[in-house]
């Protein structure tokens, strides 16, 4: 396992060297989206319409940040459970999405799509929401303001700490951890 500095948009060269278990510091622009926003994005794709942001090389963070207090860019911004977006993720990966950030495991369908389309899944540490929010230097709603905290936001982040859970070769940090634990029994 290694520590890697990444900058968005992500490209094949950047993610081809990542391995499950690597620690990553991510900088650049990322987008927030949860269930309702994903449903709308997929509907736009199916209707042949433009999306509110370019998926090519993009990273989506599954988060619905708490309302900001005066003087804050973003309040608490902890990850949402990722499997709720699994039904939508393969289509987004096919359209150029390179990374997702959340917590918990992904379905085999999403993992297979990451291998096929060159995508990675990063875990943000649950319970570290205030720390994660401190890496956000700018935030703006770019779509679906009616969804409130679940609106799509463009975030500019500096050195957001993450772990690679699923790499482009299909490796899974959660499975590896369980296997290692069982080996020690």
C-alpha positions, 0 to 999 in steps of 0.5 A: 500500500502506498500514499498517492496525490491525485488531481481531478479530472482523473485519467486512465494513467492516474488510476491504473497505478492505484491499488486497493488499500492505497491512501489517496489525497484528492485535490481538484473539483468533485461533484456531490450527488445522492439517490434523487440526483442520480435518478435525474442524471440517468433520466437525462442520459436516457433522454439524450440530454446534456448533463449539468457537468461533464462526466469525463474524468469526474469523481462523484462524492455520495454526500448530502452536506449539512447546511453551512454556518456563517463563514463556513464553505461547507458544514459536516460532509460525511459519506453516504452508504454507496450501495444505494447508488449502485443501480445508477453507477454502471451507466455513469461509468460507461459515460466517463465517470472515473471515481466515486466516493462513499462508504461501505461495499459496492455490488458486483455489478458496479465492481465489474463495471469499474473494471470494464470502464476504468473506474475506482471506488474510494472510501471516505472515513465515516465519522470524520465529516467535519475533517472532510469538510475542512478539505472543501475550499469552495462549494456551489450548487450547480443542479437540482437546488430543489433537492436541498442538501442533496442538490448537485454541488461542485466542490473544490477540495484540497487533499481530501483523505481517502482509501482505494476500496476497489481498483480497476483490476477488481480488487476489493479492500473489504474482501481482502481485510476479511480474508486476512482476518480469517487467515489469522484465526 
